[in-house]
Amino acid sequence: MKPRPPADEHVFLRRRALVLLGLLLLALGGVAARTIQLSLIDGEALAARANRQYRQVLRIPAARGEIRDRVGEVLAETVLSPSIYASPRYHPVGAEARLELAGILGLAPESLAVRLDGKAGFIWLARHVDERTALAIDDLELDGVGILREGRRVYPRGRLGAHVVGFAGRDLRGLEGVELRYDRWMRGPEQVVVAERDGRGRLFLPSGLDENSGSEEDESEALGPAPAASLVLTIDAVLQSIVERELAAGVDAVHATAGTAVVLDPRTGAVLALANVPTFNPNHSAFITPEARRNRAITDSFEPGSTFKAITAAAAVDDDVVALDEPIDCERGRYRVGRWTIHDHHSYGMLTLPEIVQVSSNIGTTKVAERIGKERYAAWVRRFGFGSPTAIDLPGEVRGLLRPAARLATIDLATNSFGQGIAVTPIQLAAAFAALADGGRLRTPYVVQQAHSARDGVLFDASNSNFHDAYSQVVRPETARLVTEMLERVVAKGGTGLKAQIPGVRVAGKTGTAQKVDGATGRYSRERLASFVGFAPAENPVVVTLVMIDNPKGIAYGGLVAAPVFAQITSRALDRAGLLPAPPPPLPAPRRGNALVRTVAADTTVEFVGDLALVPSFHGDSLRRALRRARELGLAVEVQGSGFVVEQDPLPDFPLAGASLRLRLEGPA
């Protein structure tokens, strides 16, 4: 039998057990308390900390809608391109790898080091790189450095229509042109992407966003929500290309500083083409200079010069202040107005109003404006839309510069009547002439025909809105007709706009040559601004064209500098509309006795005996026009390429020795 422990030892053991039990309960209580604290009190903070460590929230711009011309040619679209990111907080990049990385990305090692030495969990190293660069980065297999495909704005036609289309930035936000004006429609909601991160700092992205994507399905997922609005413009890409080419050639021919051209449909206000020189390529927005970025057609004001005489004539006719057959004394070229003297370029005597417009007499126009009076004349100018924005749907439009009637001195009335001391924008002047072309109806010019999205359907359609029916009747239809007849005289023999003639087409228009004001001195400088604005066919106008050449060197008259460019552009516009008649037969070549002489080079001639039909020039013809002309000559045509004729065989003025013609075309179709 085992002896029992003494009583005091028994008590000791019991107390010890109780102490151990108490310590155990205390420990369990601490664990429970800590568990409660972690799960209930600190749970949200700890979960957020875990999310920060293992999740990355990325905000990716939604794809913008497309921009197309009036017949569907894509002018702007969004495509996926690879961008390179890093996670320096979770995965530092070593020195050797940094040098490789900098070399591939074309970055200075010091610049890359600044980014990689930070503590950010996610940084961009390069945005929108090419596929070769992305492949080289992928081959490095650097932990924490990866590829994310995101949207990039692309302009397939480059410079074409740059000042209308504009451009969007790297974040797909519109910055110029309709990209900016309709940004709230074209830019969808931002896509928020939650990416998982592993212990090595690598991001695991939703399907379609990472470097492993590549299928069409992946790309559609990568762009997140469906694009917002896509736009259809009023611009005709083919005509726009022609306008840009002819304007650039006109500016270059006279070594001018800049130029602007606008083509409108007077029946609707639709802008068919709008071009400026200098221009820019929206695909390279980082290199666009402020000078090239300016949309001079709406952001620049200029003194219109004698083109404004058409507005003065319209006001006089509509106010019945002068009869069309009434002779007005043009004072033999000098006319005093207060202490000032108004001059004409020639010494004119008695002229009627149509003759005043035809020969562009400043004195005759001044006397007509004096009959109207300052108050009425100022009201007429504003009635034609000057002094207020036209409300064209492009950003940056200015209102021009007009003095209120109360501040018009007698000399101001005189100079304003022939386009000096007043500043207008090219789009205002084009719209005013469009009113004369359309029976006195002043319309709002516009560049977007339709906006629609896959999600919301048609958001806007100019054809179904009040655009075509909304206008201001600024003069009577009869007044518009009479002024049109005056403007036809400008382009006829004896007028200042002979070089604006288009064979077989009645053209109405007005020349302008304005002195430019020196911004530093506020005085007139020696620089000039040559312009021509008009419409055709005069009996039923379908196109209004304005051409402005800024600071031409040498000859500076609008009739000699801007009018030929007008003729080239307007003839092409009429051809696009199917309204340009076939050209007249070529003039007979010089003859020497019975011999027909064709000069081939400066020191070479080829003689053909007898009366022979000659091959006309097809250079610059569209395919449709070339085929029509060839068919009329009974020629079979072999065509290579598309666009406009740049080469032909046989050459012009050679005999029609055969029944075939070979043409090579280049440029937009």
C-alpha positions in Angstrom: 0.0 0.0 0.0 1.4 3.3 -1.2 1.8 5.8 1.6 -0.2 9.0 1.4 1.7 12.3 1.0 1.8 14.7 3.8 -1.0 17.2 4.1 1.1 20.2 3.2 2.5 18.5 0.1 -1.0 17.7 -1.1 -2.0 21.3 -0.7 1.1 22.4 -2.6 0.3 20.1 -5.6 -3.3 21.3 -5.7 -2.3 24.9 -5.7 0.2 24.2 -8.5 -2.5 22.6 -10.6 -4.7 25.6 -10.1 -2.0 28.0 -11.1 -1.3 26.0 -14.2 -4.9 25.9 -15.0 -5.2 29.7 -14.5 -2.2 30.3 -16.8 -3.8 28.1 -19.4 -7.1 29.9 -19.2 -5.3 33.2 -19.3 -3.4 32.2 -22.5 -6.5 30.9 -24.1 -8.2 34.1 -23.2 -5.4 36.1 -24.8 -5.6 34.0 -27.9 -9.3 34.5 -28.1 -9.0 38.3 -27.5 -6.4 38.5 -30.2 -8.6 36.5 -32.5 -11.5 38.8 -31.9 -9.3 41.8 -32.4 -7.9 40.5 -35.7 -11.2 39.3 -37.1 -13.6 41.9 -35.8 -11.6 45.1 -34.9 -8.6 45.0 -37.3 -10.2 42.8 -40.0 -11.0 45.4 -42.6 -7.6 47.1 -42.2 -5.7 43.8 -42.5 -7.8 42.8 -45.5 -7.1 46.1 -47.2 -3.4 45.6 -46.5 -3.5 42.2 -48.1 -5.3 43.5 -51.1 -2.7 46.2 -51.5 0.0 43.6 -51.4 -1.6 41.0 -53.6 -4.0 43.1 -55.8 -3.5 46.0 -58.1 -6.3 48.2 -59.3 -5.7 49.5 -62.9 -7.8 52.2 -64.6 -7.8 51.7 -68.4 -9.5 54.2 -70.8 -12.3 52.7 -72.8 -11.9 52.5 -76.5 -13.0 55.6 -78.5 -15.4 55.2 -81.4 -14.3 55.5 -85.0 -14.3 58.6 -87.1 -15.2 58.1 -90.8 -15.7 60.4 -93.7 -19.1 60.8 -95.5 -18.6 57.6 -97.6 -17.3 55.4 -94.8 -13.5 55.7 -95.0 -11.9 55.4 -91.6 -10.1 58.5 -90.5 -9.5 57.5 -86.8 -9.7 54.3 -84.8 -8.6 52.7 -81.6 -6.2 49.7 -81.8 -4.5 47.7 -79.0 -0.8 48.1 -78.5 1.6 46.8 -75.8 2.8 49.0 -72.9 5.5 48.0 -70.4 5.0 48.1 -66.6 7.2 47.3 -63.5 6.6 46.6 -59.8 9.7 48.1 -58.1 8.2 47.8 -54.6 7.8 44.1 -54.8 10.5 43.1 -57.3 13.6 45.3 -57.7 15.4 45.1 -61.0 19.2 44.5 -60.8 21.8 46.7 -62.4 22.6 44.4 -65.3 18.9 43.9 -66.1 18.4 47.7 -66.0 20.9 48.3 -68.7 19.3 45.7 -70.9 15.9 47.2 -70.2 17.0 50.8 -70.9 18.6 49.7 -74.2 15.4 48.0 -75.4 13.1 50.8 -74.4 15.4 53.5 -75.7 15.6 55.2 -72.3 18.6 56.8 -70.6 19.8 54.5 -67.7 19.6 57.4 -65.3 16.0 58.1 -66.2 15.0 54.5 -65.9 16.8 54.3 -62.5 14.7 57.1 -61.1 11.5 55.1 -61.9 12.8 51.8 -60.7 14.3 53.2 -57.4 10.8 54.3 -56.3 8.6 52.3 -54.0 5.5 52.2 -56.2 3.7 48.9 -56.6 2.9 49.7 -60.3 4.6 52.1 -62.7 4.6 52.5 -66.5 8.0 52.2 -68.1 6.8 52.8 -71.7 3.4 53.2 -73.3 2.4 52.0 -76.7 5.6 50.4 -77.8 5.9 48.3 -81.0 5.6 44.5 -81.1 9.3 44.0 -81.6 10.0 45.9 -78.4 7.4 44.0 -76.5 8.8 40.7 -77.7 12.3 41.8 -76.5 11.0 42.7 -73.1 9.2 39.4 -72.9 12.4 37.5 -73.7 14.2 39.1 -70.7 11.8 37.2 -68.4 12.2 39.7 -65.6 10.1 39.2 -62.5 7.8 42.2 -61.9 8.3 43.6 -65.4 5.4 42.8 -67.8 3.3 43.8 -70.8 -0.2 45.3 -70.7 -2.1 45.8 -73.9 -4.1 49.1 -74.0 -5.9 51.2 -76.5 -4.0 53.6 -78.8 -5.5 56.1 -81.2 -4.5 55.7 -84.8 -5.2 57.9 -87.9 -4.9 55.7 -91.0 -4.8 58.6 -93.4 -2.2 60.6 -91.5 -2.4 64.3 -92.2 -5.7 64.1 -94.1 -8.3 66.3 -92.5 -6.1 66.9 -89.5 -7.6 70.1 -88.4 -11.1 68.7 -88.6 -10.4 65.2 -87.1 -8.0 66.6 -84.5 -6.3 64.0 -82.2 -6.6 62.3 -78.9 -3.9 62.0 -76.2 -2.2 58.9 -74.8 -5.1 58.6 -72.3 -7.6 58.5 -75.2 -9.0 61.9 -74.3 -9.7 64.3 -77.2 -7.4 67.2 -77.5 -8.2 68.9 -80.9 -10.8 68.9 -83.6 -13.9 66.7 -83.4 -11.9 64.4 -81.1 -12.2 67.2 -78.6 -15.5 68.7 -79.5 -17.3 65.3 -79.2 -15.1 63.9 -76.5 -18.0 63.3 -74.1 -19.7 61.2 -76.7 -16.7 59.4 -78.0 -15.0 58.5 -74.7 -16.7 55.7 -72.9 -16.5 55.1 -69.1 -13.1 54.2 -67.7 -12.5 50.5 -67.3 -11.4 49.5 -63.7 -9.4 46.3 -63.7 -8.4 44.4 -60.6 -5.2 42.4 -61.2 -3.9 39.7 -58.8 -0.2 39.8 -57.8 1.9 36.8 -56.8 4.8 36.7 -54.4 7.2 37.5 -57.2 5.5 40.7 -58.0 3.9 39.5 -61.3 0.5 40.7 -62.3 -2.2 38.3 -63.4 -4.6 40.2 -65.5 -8.1 39.4 -66.7 -8.3 37.7 -70.1 -7.3 39.9 -73.0 -5.2 42.4 -71.0 -1.9 40.7 -70.5 0.9 39.7 -72.9 -0.6 36.3 -73.5 -3.6 37.7 -75.3 -3.8 38.0 -79.0 -7.1 36.7 -80.3 -9.9 38.9 -81.5 -12.0 37.8 -78.6 -9.2 38.8 -76.2 -8.9 42.2 -77.8 -12.6 42.9 -77.4 -12.5 42.0 -73.8 -9.3 44.1 -73.3 -11.1 47.2 -74.3 -13.8 46.7 -71.7 -17.1 48.4 -72.3 -18.3 49.0 -75.8 -17.0 52.2 -77.4 -19.2 55.2 -77.0 -20.0 57.2 -80.1 -18.6 56.8 -83.5 -18.8 59.8 -85.9 -19.5 60.1 -89.6 -18.2 63.4 -90.9 -19.5 65.6 -93.7 -15.9 65.6 -95.1 -15.3 63.9 -98.4 -11.8 62.2 -98.0 -11.1 62.3 -101.8 -12.0 66.0 -102.1 -10.2 66.8 -98.8 -7.0 65.2 -100.3 -7.4 67.3 -103.5 -8.0 70.5 -101.5 -4.9 69.9 -99.3 -2.8 69.2 -102.4 -4.0 72.2 -104.3 -3.7 74.6 -101.3 -0.2 73.4 -100.5 0.8 73.9 -104.2 -0.7 77.4 -104.2 1.1 78.4 -101.0 4.4 76.9 -102.3 4.1 78.6 -105.7 4.2 82.1 -104.2 6.4 81.3 -101.1 3.6 82.2 -98.8 3.6 81.9 -95.0 0.3 80.0 -94.7 -3.0 79.2 -96.4 -6.6 78.2 -95.7 -9.3 76.6 -97.9 -12.9 75.8 -97.0 -15.5 74.0 -99.2 -19.2 74.1 -98.2 -22.4 72.7 -99.5 -24.5 75.9 -99.5 -27.8 74.0 -99.5 -27.1 72.4 -96.1 -24.0 74.1 -94.5 -22.1 70.8 -94.6 -18.3 71.3 -94.7 -17.0 69.1 -97.6 -13.4 70.0 -97.0 -11.3 72.2 -94.7 -7.6 72.5 -95.0 -4.8 74.6 -93.6 -1.1 75.1 -94.4 0.9 74.4 -92.3 -0.7 71.1 -91.1 0.3 68.2 -88.9 0.2 64.4 -88.6 -2.0 63.4 -85.7 -0.2 60.1 -85.4 2.8 62.1 -84.1 1.0 64.5 -81.7 4.1 65.0 -79.5 5.8 66.8 -82.4 3.0 69.1 -83.5 4.0 72.8 -83.3 1.6 75.5 -82.2 1.8 77.0 -85.6 0.7 73.8 -87.4 -1.9 73.0 -84.7 -3.9 76.2 -85.4 -7.1 75.7 -87.3 -6.9 79.0 -89.1 -10.3 78.6 -90.7 -12.0 79.2 -87.4 -9.3 80.5 -84.9 -7.8 83.3 -87.0 -9.4 86.7 -87.9 -8.2 88.7 -90.9 -9.3 91.7 -92.9 -11.3 90.3 -95.8 -10.4 93.0 -98.3 -12.5 93.4 -101.4 -14.3 90.0 -100.9 -16.4 92.1 -98.5 -17.8 94.2 -101.3 -20.2 91.4 -102.0 -21.8 91.9 -98.6 -22.0 95.7 -99.1 -23.6 95.2 -102.5 -26.2 92.8 -101.0 -27.1 95.3 -98.2 -27.5 98.1 -100.8 -29.7 96.1 -103.1 -31.9 94.7 -100.3 -32.3 98.2 -98.8 -33.1 99.6 -102.2 -30.6 102.5 -101.8 -29.2 102.2 -105.3 -30.6 101.2 -108.7 -28.5 98.7 -110.6 -28.4 101.0 -113.7 -27.6 104.1 -111.7 -24.2 105.6 -112.5 -22.0 106.5 -109.5 -19.0 108.8 -109.8 -15.8 107.0 -108.8 -13.9 110.3 -108.8 -11.1 109.2 -111.2 -9.4 107.2 -108.5 -9.3 109.7 -105.5 -12.1 110.5 -103.0 -11.8 112.5 -99.8 -13.5 111.2 -96.7 -12.8 113.8 -93.9 -9.0 114.1 -93.7 -8.5 110.8 -95.4 -8.3 109.9 -99.1 -9.8 106.7 -100.6 -7.9 105.4 -103.6 -8.7 103.0 -106.5 -6.1 101.0 -108.4 -7.4 102.5 -111.6 -8.9 105.9 -112.5 -12.6 105.1 -112.9 -15.3 107.6 -113.8 -19.1 106.7 -113.7 -19.8 103.1 -112.8 -23.0 101.2 -111.9 -23.1 99.0 -108.9 -22.5 95.8 -110.9 -19.5 97.5 -112.5 -18.2 98.6 -109.2 -18.2 95.0 -108.0 -16.7 93.8 -111.2 -13.7 96.1 -111.2 -13.5 96.2 -107.4 -13.7 100.0 -106.9 -13.1 101.1 -103.3 -14.5 104.6 -104.0 -17.7 103.2 -105.6 -18.2 100.8 -102.7 -17.6 103.7 -100.2 -20.3 105.8 -101.8 -22.8 102.9 -101.7 -22.1 102.3 -98.0 -22.6 106.1 -97.3 -26.1 105.7 -98.7 -26.8 102.8 -96.3 -25.6 104.7 -93.3 -23.6 103.6 -90.3 -26.4 102.2 -88.2 -28.0 100.2 -91.0 -24.6 99.1 -92.4 -23.5 97.7 -89.0 -26.8 95.9 -88.6 -26.3 94.3 -92.1 -22.8 93.1 -91.3 -24.1 91.4 -88.1 -27.1 90.0 -90.0 -24.7 88.2 -92.3 -23.1 86.5 -89.2 -20.0 88.6 -88.8 -19.0 89.5 -85.2 -20.5 86.2 -83.8 -19.2 82.6 -84.0 -20.9 80.6 -86.7 -21.4 77.8 -84.1 -19.5 75.3 -86.3 -19.0 72.1 -84.3 -15.2 72.5 -83.9 -13.4 73.9 -80.9 -11.6 77.3 -80.7 -13.8 79.4 -82.9 -13.5 83.1 -82.5 -16.0 85.8 -83.3 -13.9 88.2 -85.3 -13.7 91.9 -84.7 -16.4 94.5 -85.4 -16.8 98.0 -84.0 -20.3 98.8 -82.7 -22.2 101.3 -84.8 -21.8 104.0 -82.1 -18.0 103.9 -82.5 -18.0 103.9 -86.3 -16.4 107.1 -87.6 -17.2 108.2 -91.2 -13.9 106.8 -92.4 -14.6 103.5 -90.6 -17.8 103.1 -92.6 -15.8 103.7 -95.8 -13.0 101.2 -95.0 -15.4 98.6 -93.6 -17.4 98.6 -96.9 -14.4 97.3 -98.8 -13.1 95.0 -96.1 -10.6 97.0 -94.0 -10.8 97.9 -90.4 -13.0 94.8 -89.8 -11.8 91.2 -89.0 -13.6 88.0 -90.0 -12.8 84.3 -89.9 -12.6 82.3 -93.1 -15.6 80.1 -92.0 -17.7 83.3 -91.4 -16.9 84.6 -94.9 -17.5 81.2 -96.5 -20.9 80.9 -94.7 -21.9 84.5 -95.8 -21.2 83.7 -99.5 -23.1 80.4 -99.0 -26.1 82.5 -98.0 -25.8 84.4 -101.3 -25.5 81.1 -103.2 -28.6 79.7 -101.4 -31.2 82.4 -102.0 -30.2 84.5 -99.0 -30.4 81.7 -96.4 -27.6 81.8 -93.8 -27.0 78.4 -92.4 -24.7 77.0 -89.6 -21.7 75.2 -91.0 -21.1 71.7 -89.5 -18.6 68.8 -89.9 -20.4 65.9 -88.1 -23.2 64.3 -90.1 -24.0 61.5 -87.6 -23.0 60.1 -84.2 -24.0 56.6 -83.2 -23.0 53.9 -80.8 -23.6 50.1 -80.6 -25.1 50.6 -77.1 -27.4 53.7 -77.6 -28.0 53.7 -81.4 -28.1 57.0 -83.3 -27.3 59.9 -81.0 -27.4 62.6 -83.7 -28.2 62.7 -87.4 -28.0 66.0 -89.3 -30.3 64.7 -91.9 -33.1 64.0 -89.4 -32.5 67.1 -87.3 -33.4 70.7 -87.8 -30.0 71.5 -89.3 -31.3 71.6 -92.9 -34.4 73.5 -92.1 -32.8 76.0 -89.7 -31.5 79.2 -91.3 -31.8 82.9 -91.2 -33.1 84.7 -94.3 -30.6 87.5 -94.4 -31.6 89.0 -97.8 -34.4 88.4 -100.3 -34.0 85.6 -102.8 -34.1 88.2 -105.6 -31.3 90.2 -103.9 -29.2 87.0 -103.8 -29.8 86.4 -107.5 -28.9 89.9 -108.5 -25.7 89.9 -106.4 -24.8 86.5 -107.9 -25.0 88.1 -111.4 -22.6 90.8 -110.2 -20.2 88.2 -108.9 -20.4 86.4 -112.2 -19.1 89.6 -113.9 -16.0 89.4 -111.6 -15.0 86.2 -113.3 -15.9 87.4 -116.8 -13.8 89.5 -119.1 -13.0 92.8 -117.5 -13.3 91.5 -114.0 -10.6 90.9 -111.4 -11.2 87.1 -111.1 -10.5 85.8 -114.6 -8.3 83.1 -113.3 -11.2 81.6 -111.3 -12.9 80.6 -114.5 -13.8 76.9 -115.0 -14.5 75.9 -118.7 -18.1 75.1 -119.3 -19.2 76.3 -115.8 -20.8 79.6 -114.7 -18.8 80.8 -111.7 -19.6 83.6 -109.3 -17.1 85.0 -106.9 -15.0 87.9 -105.6 -11.3 88.6 -105.3 -9.7 90.1 -102.2 -6.3 91.6 -101.4 -6.0 93.0 -97.9 -3.1 94.7 -96.1 -2.1 92.9 -92.9 -1.8 94.8 -89.6 1.6 94.6 -87.8 0.8 93.2 -84.4 3.7 95.1 -82.8 3.0 98.5 -84.2 -0.8 98.3 -84.9 -0.1 99.8 -88.4 -0.5 98.3 -91.8 2.5 96.4 -92.9 3.8 95.5 -96.4 2.4 92.0 -96.0 -0.8 91.1 -97.9 -3.5 88.5 -97.6 -4.8 87.3 -101.0 -8.2 85.6 -101.2 -10.9 84.4 -103.5 -14.3 83.2 -102.4 -17.1 82.1 -104.8 -19.6 79.4 -105.8 -20.6 77.2 -108.8 -22.6 76.5 -110.9 -23.8 80.1 -110.5 -27.3 79.2 -111.7 -27.7 76.4 -109.1 -24.8 76.5 -106.7 -23.8 73.2 -105.0 -20.3 74.2 -103.8 -18.9 77.3 -102.1 -15.1 77.5 -102.0 -12.9 80.0 -100.1 -9.1 80.2 -100.6 -6.9 82.4 -98.6 -3.1 82.7 -99.1 -1.3 84.5 -96.3 1.7 86.8 -97.1 2.5 85.7 -100.7 5.9 87.0 -102.0 6.0 89.0 -105.2 2.5 89.2 -106.8 0.0 89.4 -104.0 -3.4 90.0 -105.7 -6.2 87.6 -104.8 -7.2 87.4 -108.5 -3.7 86.1 -109.4 -2.8 84.1 -106.3 -5.9 82.7 -104.8 -8.3 82.5 -107.8 -6.3 79.8 -109.7 -6.4 77.6 -106.6 -10.1 78.2 -106.3 -10.6 77.1 -109.9 -8.7 73.9 -109.3 -10.5 73.0 -106.1 -14.0 73.9 -107.3 -13.6 72.0 -110.6 -12.6 68.9 -108.7 -15.6 69.4 -106.3 -17.9 69.7 -109.2 -16.4 66.6 -110.8 -17.0 64.7 -107.5 -20.6 65.8 -107.7 -20.8 64.7 -111.4 -21.5 68.2 -112.6 -18.3 69.1 -114.4 -18.9 69.1 -118.2 -16.5 67.5 -120.6 -13.6 69.9 -121.5 -13.7 71.6 -124.9 -11.5 70.2 -127.6 -7.8 71.1 -127.3 -6.6 74.2 -129.2 -4.8 73.4 -132.4 -1.1 73.0 -132.0 1.3 75.5 -133.7 1.7 74.8 -137.4 4.6 75.3 -139.8 3.2 75.1 -143.3 1.5 71.7 -143.5 3.5 70.4 -140.6 2.2 70.0 -137.0 5.0 70.9 -134.6 5.2 69.1 -131.2 8.0 70.3 -128.9 9.4 67.4 -126.9 12.4 69.1 -125.4 14.2 72.4 -125.6 16.4 71.3 -128.5 14.1 68.7 -130.1 11.0 68.8 -132.3 9.0 66.1 -134.0 7.0 67.0 -137.1 3.8 65.3 -138.3 2.4 66.1 -141.7 -1.2 66.7 -142.3 -4.3 67.4 -140.2 -4.2 64.9 -137.3 -6.3 64.5 -134.1 -4.2 64.9 -131.0 -4.2 63.0 -127.7 -5.4 65.4 -124.9 -3.8 65.6 -121.5 -5.4 63.4 -118.8 -3.0 64.5 -116.1 -4.8 65.0 -112.8 -8.1 63.5 -114.0 -10.0 61.2 -111.7 -10.6 57.7 -113.1 -14.2 58.5 -113.8 -13.5 61.6 -115.7 -10.6 60.0 -117.6 -12.8 57.1 -118.7 -15.5 59.4 -119.8 -13.2 61.5 -121.9 -11.5 58.5 -123.4 -14.9 57.0 -124.3 -15.8 60.2 -126.1 -12.6 59.9 -128.2 -13.3 56.2 -128.9 -10.2 55.0 -127.0 -9.8 51.7 -125.2 -8.2 52.4 -121.8 -5.7 50.3 -119.8 -5.6 51.5 -116.2 -3.0 50.9 -113.5 -3.5 52.0 -109.9 -6.2 54.3 -108.5 -6.7 57.9 -107.6 -5.7 60.5 -110.2 -3.8 60.3 -113.5 0.0 60.9 -113.1 1.2 59.3 -116.3 -0.2 58.6 -119.7 0.9 56.8 -122.9 0.7 58.3 -125.6 1.8 61.7 -124.2 -0.4 64.7 -124.7 -0.5 66.4 -128.2 0.8 63.3 -129.9 -1.4 62.0 -132.8 -4.1 59.5 -132.1 -2.2 56.8 -134.0 -3.9 53.9 -132.2 -7.1 53.1 -130.4 -5.6 52.5 -127.0 -4.5 54.6 -124.0 -2.5 53.6 -120.9 -3.0 55.5 -117.7 -1.3 55.2 -114.4 -3.1 56.6 -111.4 -1.9 57.4 -107.8 -3.4 58.8 -104.7 -6.8 58.3 -103.0 -9.5 56.7 -105.1 
